[in-house]
Amino acid sequence: MGATLALLAYGALAVFSGLDRLSLAAPGMAALVPTGLQAQAARSDAALLLSRERPNQALVSARRAVAADPLDPAASALLGGAQLMLGREHQAEQAFRVAARFGWRDAMTQAYWFEAAMQAGDLPRAVDRADALLRAHPNQAVAERVLPPLEATAAGRRALVRRMADRPQWIDGYLEVPADATPALIARRNATLLALAQRGTRLGCERVAGFVAQAAARGPRAAAEQVWVAHCPGARPVAGLADGEFDRFDREAAAAFGWKAVASGDVGLRMVEGGAGRRSLAARNSAAVSRMVLRQSLALPPGAYRLTVRSAPGRFAGSIGCDAEPPLPSRSNGDPAAGGQVLQIGQCHRLELALWLRPGVDEVPLDTVALNPL
């Protein structure tokens, strides 16, 4: 336990430390300044020495900081961090107990007691500490430290959901999918948000739309769709292809499912308004090769499907991405604008349809798109 707590406390220090910059840059000036600033200089010394993994020297500076300002929780926390690095768990616990008496804002203290609660299996107390950290430091680095252990089990998710039902401010950060998010992280977030809705807290369409769109694009659409239906009043599961007639394309910012345009300097896309409120897409590809112009996540069982489009023959083709980027389409399995193109769908964790436009100087209309099982 000591090694784990030391690692977590050290990491918290590296991420959260907001100590005085001047005294960190010139710690030798500590003796020339008033007592309050001496405490800052000693804290900065201790933080710098801990970051360099020199706990014996850090311990001396931390003791100076405590002597200069005994009521400062950061000083006691640094003392506890130094004791942890030296393997003195009992002394470290005493120091962190002192730090905890002065409030909930010191990140290193909360990180220590969060890990202690997790080690003890005390999930409600662990959530209390995680909540304190996220309220004071609502950023991705903190979330990556405290959320995965709670999301990893059904019991942890239940404890976390009870706190999320109070709608803390850090929920908005929770709904942001990191750029490097793994499928496992997305799956944990899906499960937690679904449990939150099932407990009676629905966040609303607009608030979850961004998360759901990212989750659908980078993980199983079916799981993201469950979150969407659970949190968005009136939402219904989408059977097969969404927005086949482009009624919602580039119009509804909160639409979580549907076509996503693929940005490229060679590709131009514009909406064309028709009679009776109908809309169609006009596309142009000035490159010398086929370009992907549209993509959409799917939730379909394995099998053979026929892709059809209303457009000029010979210009559009589709391909399926199964746990990978959709490949260049084949010319041997038909033309979606002339009888249809046959696409095979396997057993995929993440499934995506891409539409490609072959080169040509003219603008090509694209109307209804359909994907039907054979």
N, C-alpha and C positions, 0 to 999 in steps of 0.2 A: 504493500500500500504506500509506503514511504516514497518509493521510486516514482510511482504513478503520480502522487500528489506533488512531488517536486517538479516533475515534468510539466504538469498542468500549471502550477504556480509560476514556473519560469516562463512558460508560454504566455500566460496572462500578462506578466510583466512586460514582455517584449511587445505585445500587441497594444496594451492599454496605457502604458506609462505616459503621463503627461507632466513630468517633473520639470522644474525650472531650468530653462535653457542656459541662462547665464552661469549659474553655479555648476552646471554640467560641463560647460566649456572651460571654466576656470575654477575648479574645486579648491585650489590652493588659497583662494581669497577668503575662505570661510571664516578664518579667525579675525578678519578685518571688518566684518559686518555684524549688525545686531543679531540678537538671539534667534529671532524668527527666521532671518535669512540664513543663519548658521544651520538651522534645522533643514532648510531647503538644500543647502550645499551638502549636508551629510546624507540626506536622502538620495541626492543625485550621485554622490560617491557610491553609495550602496547599490543603487540601480545599475550603474556602469560596471561595477565589479561583479555583480551577479550575472550581467549579460556576458561578461568575459569568463564566467565560470570560475571565479576566485572567491569561494564562499567564506574562507577564513578572514580575508580582508574585508569582505562585504559585511561580515558579522560585526567587526569593529566599527565601521561607519554606521551601520544600522543602530548599534547601541548608542552612538553619539546622537543620532537623530531622535531616538526615544528620550534620551536625557534632556535634549534641547526642547522637545515638545512632546511630553508624555501623553497628551490628549489627541495626537495626530494618528489616525488609523493607518495611514500609509507607512509611517515609521515602524509601527508594530508589525505590519504585514511584511515589510522588507526584512525585519528581524526573523519572522517566521520562515520566509523564503530561504534565508541563509542557513537557518537551522535544518531545514529540509534537505538542502543540498549536502549538508554534512551528515545526513542520516539520523539526525536527532529528532525523531518523530514526536516524542513527548514534549520537548521544549518548543518545537514548532507549533504544536497544537495549543500550548499555553499562550504563545504570542498571538496566534490567530483568534483565540478566544477574546483576548484583550481588544484586538482590532475590531472584532464584530460588535463590541459594546458601543462603538461610536457611530453606528449607522450602517447603511446598506450600499453606500456608493463606492467604496473601495473595491476595484475590480479583482485585485489579487486575493483579497479576503473572500469575496463571493466565489471565486473560482476554486479556492481551497475547500470551502464548505459544500460547494456543489459536488465536487469529486468525492468528498467524504460521505455525503448522503447517498450518492450512487453506489459507492462501495458497500454501504450498509443496507442497500435495498430500500431506503426511505425515499420513495419517489415523490410524495407530496413536498417534502422538504427540498429535494433536488430541484423541483419545479419552482419553488419559491426563490432559490438562488439563481436559477437560470433567468427567471423573470426580472430579478433585480439587475442582472448583467445586461439583458437586452433592453431594459428601459433606459439605463444609463449609457449604453454603448450599442445603439441599434444599427450594427453594421454586419457585413457578411463574415468577417473574421470571427466575431463573437458567436454568430449563429452556427458556424461550422464547428465550433468547439463544444457547444452545449446541446444543440438540438439532435444530432444523430444518435447519441446514446439514449435519449428519451424516445425518439421515433422508432427505435429498433425493435421494440417489443409492444405487444398489445397493451400491457399494463402501463408502460411508459407513455404510450399515446393517450390512454385514458386520463392519466394525470395531467398531461400537457393540454389536452382538450378542455379539461375543467378550468384551467387558467385562461385559455383562449376564448372561452365563452364570455369572459368579461370584456372582450374586444380591446386588448391593450394596443397601444400605438404601434408596437413592433410587428403586428400582423401584416401590415403593408410590406415590410421588408421580407417577411416570411413568404409572401406571394410572389416575390421576384425570384425567377429561376436563374441561378448563377450561370455565366457563360460556360464554365467547365463542369456543369452539373452532370453527374453520372445517372444512368438509368435507375440505379438503386436509390439515389436521392429523390428522383422524381416519383418513384413508386412509394417511398415513405411519405412524401408530401401528399400524394393522392390519398393514401390511406388515412392520414391524419385529418385532412380536410373533409373527407367523407364522414369520418367519425364525428367531426365537429357539427356537420349538418344533421346527422342522425340524432345528435344530442339536443337539437333544437335551435342551434345558432346558424342562420343562413346569412351569408355575407352579401348576397345580391349579385346580379348579373355583371354590372360594370366593374365591381371590385375584383371579381375572380376571372374576368375575361382574359386578361393578359397571361395569367398563370396557366389557364386551361389551354390557350392557344400554344404556348411554349411546351406544355406537357404533351399535347397531342402531336406536335411536330417532332418531338425528341423521344417519345415513348409510345406505349400502346394508346391508340385513340380511344378504345373502349373504356379504359380506366379514367382518362381525362373527361370523357363524356359523362361518366357517372358523377364526377365532381360538379360538372356544369349543371346537370339536371338537379342535383341535390341542393345547389346554392342559388340557382337562378329560377325564380318563380315563373311558372308557365313554360319552362323549357322542356323539350321532348327529345328523346334520342333520335338521331338522324340515321335512317336506314340507308346503307350504301353510300353513294356519292352525294355530297352536299352541294346545293346551289348550282344544279346542272344548267339552269337557264340564266345565270349571272344576275339574278335579281338583287342580290345583296353584295355583289362584288364591289369593293372600293366605296361602299356606301355606309355600312353600319360598322362604326368603330368597335362596338362591343360584340360583334359576331365572333364567336370563338372557333367556329368551324367554317370551312369553305376554301375557296381558291386563294393561294398566295402567289402574287406576281414575283417572278425571278428577275432581279435587276441586272441589266447588262447594257453597255453602251451601244450594242448592235441591235437591240430589241426595242421596239416601240409598241405600247399598248394604250388603247383609248376606248372609252365606252361610247356606244352609239345608242341614242334614244330613239325607239321606234314608236309606232302607233299603239294605242291601247296600253300604254305604260310598259311595253316590252323593251328590253335592253339586250344588246349584243356587244360583242367585243370585236375590235378591229386590231389586228396584229401585223407587225412588219419585222422582218429579219434581214438586215443589210450585210450580215457576215457571209463568209464563203462556206460555212458549215452550218449544220443544224444547231439550233439553240433551244435549251429548255426555257419556256416562257411562263408556264403555270405549274403549280404543284399543290397536292392536297393529301392530307393524311386520311387513311381509310380504316374501317373496322369491318372486315369481311372474312368469312370462312374460306378455307382453301378450296380451290377448284378452278375451272376454266370460265372466263368471262369474255363478253363481247363489248368492246368499246366503240361507240358511234358518236359522230359529231356532225353538225350541220355546217359545212364549209366547202371550200373548193377542194376537189379530189387531189391527192398527191402532195399536199402541203403539210398536213398535221399528222403526227404519230404519237403513240403513247408508250410508256414503259413503266414497269413496276419495280419499286425499291423494296426489297425484303431485308430488313435489318442493315441496310446499306443505301448509298445514294442510288437513285434510279439511273440505270445505264442508258447509253444511246439506244434508240429503238431499232428493232429489226424490220427490214422491208419484206420479210418472207411470211409474215403472219397476217397480212391483209392491210387494208386502208380504212381507217375509221370513218372517212367521208364517202367511201364507196363500198358499201356492204358490211363494213365493220372490221375491226382488228381484234384478233383473239389474243388474250393475255392470260397467262397462267399465274395463279396466286398460290403460294405455298404456306406452310405454317410459319408465321412471322411474329416476332415480338413487336416490331414496328413496321408498318405497312404504308407505302406512299405511292400515289399515282403522279406521274409527270407527263405533261403535254409538251411536245417539241414542235418547233416550226422550222421547216426546211428553208433554205435561202431563196430569195426572190426580191425583185425591186418593188413589186406591187404590195399594197396593203390587203390583207386577207381577212374576210369576216369569219367570226366564230360564234355560232349560236348555241343551240342545245347540245349538251354533252351527256351521254348516258353510259352506264356500265352495268350490264345485266348478265346474270349467270346463264351459261349454256345448258 
